Structure formats: structure tokens, C-alpha cells
């Protein structure tokens, strides 16, 4: 079984904007199925497209995940035909202290939200946080992309 072990953090906007970073990749993703136990997502990331299935894990850090690259045209058609809702973002991959941080700068209805994720080999693996990382939000479901697709950041009240 595929397992994703991931922790999620908010990003300091000022520090992020000052950071020297590589070019990002524009992501469009939509959800064919999304409930409390499972997600079926289609993603178009630059010239690539993926179909991903995720299940509920024993914790908010670990969950089952299966991801398959599919033809770009299929991904575009699945987004247009089957996705009920979705998100858009630019993803940056930032190497830091032996890990790669994936930083998502959201656009559209989630404009203003910047979230960083780190994938780990096991739940209690130690890692160093870059200076631009702030609050951990791994346990806050509203930051899940599938939730942002239906409850966008622009509608959150403080």
C-alpha cells in the first residue's frame, strides 16, 4: 500500500517573498470524489497530469495514497467533465537541510494563502524548519486542498 506521511505549515509571507526560489509550476486540481474517508483527485501540473486516490489514515500525518500519471489530455478532460470543484496554485520545491519543502502559493478563491508541506519517511522523523515556516496546521482540516476546494480561504473569517 502507498502511504503518504506529510506535515503542513503556514508560511510567513514577507520572508517568503524575499526568498530566492526556483520557478514554480502551476497546478490545477479538481476533486471527483471527496468525503471524510477518501479523495479522488485529478491534477494538471505544467505538462503533466495525475490521478490520485487518498484514504483516511490512522493519524492526520499518515494516510494511504496512490498516484498515477495519466495523459495530459485525459487530465484536462477529467477536470472539465468530472471534477466537482477544485483549487489552483503555484508549487515551489525548496530544498532545505536534507528535505524538500513543497510550498503552495494559492490563487483564485484561495488567493493569499501560502502553505508548506514536508514529506517524511516516518511520523516521528526529525527535521529542521526554515525561517519562513510559521504555525503547523497538519491537524487543521480546513487547510486540506479538498476542503479549500469547497470552503475557500476568501470566505474564512478571522
Secondary structure as the mmCIF struct_conf table of DSSP 4:
data_model
#
loop_
_struct_conf.conf_type_id
_struct_conf.id
_struct_conf.beg_label_comp_id
_struct_conf.beg_label_asym_id
_struct_conf.beg_label_seq_id
_struct_conf.end_label_comp_id
_struct_conf.end_label_asym_id
_struct_conf.end_label_seq_id
STRN STRN1 UNK A 3 UNK A 11
HELX_RH_AL_P HELX_RH_AL_P1 UNK A 13 UNK A 18
BEND BEND1 UNK A 19 UNK A 19
HELX_LH_PP_P HELX_LH_PP_P1 UNK A 22 UNK A 24
STRN STRN2 UNK A 25 UNK A 34
BEND BEND2 UNK A 36 UNK A 37
STRN STRN3 UNK A 38 UNK A 45
TURN_TY1_P TURN_TY1_P1 UNK A 46 UNK A 47
STRN STRN4 UNK A 48 UNK A 55
BEND BEND3 UNK A 58 UNK A 61
STRN STRN5 UNK A 62 UNK A 70
HELX_RH_AL_P HELX_RH_AL_P2 UNK A 72 UNK A 81
TURN_TY1_P TURN_TY1_P2 UNK A 82 UNK A 82
BEND BEND4 UNK A 84 UNK A 84
STRN STRN6 UNK A 85 UNK A 96
TURN_TY1_P TURN_TY1_P3 UNK A 97 UNK A 98
STRN STRN7 UNK A 99 UNK A 107
HELX_RH_3T_P HELX_RH_3T_P1 UNK A 108 UNK A 110
TURN_TY1_P TURN_TY1_P4 UNK A 111 UNK A 112
STRN STRN8 UNK A 114 UNK A 119
BEND BEND5 UNK A 121 UNK A 122
TURN_TY1_P TURN_TY1_P5 UNK A 123 UNK A 124
HELX_LH_PP_P HELX_LH_PP_P2 UNK A 128 UNK A 130
TURN_TY1_P TURN_TY1_P6 UNK A 131 UNK A 132
STRN STRN9 UNK A 133 UNK A 136
TURN_TY1_P TURN_TY1_P7 UNK A 138 UNK A 139
HELX_RH_3T_P HELX_RH_3T_P2 UNK A 141 UNK A 143
BEND BEND6 UNK A 144 UNK A 144
HELX_RH_AL_P HELX_RH_AL_P3 UNK A 145 UNK A 150
BEND BEND7 UNK A 151 UNK A 151
HELX_RH_3T_P HELX_RH_3T_P3 UNK A 153 UNK A 155
#
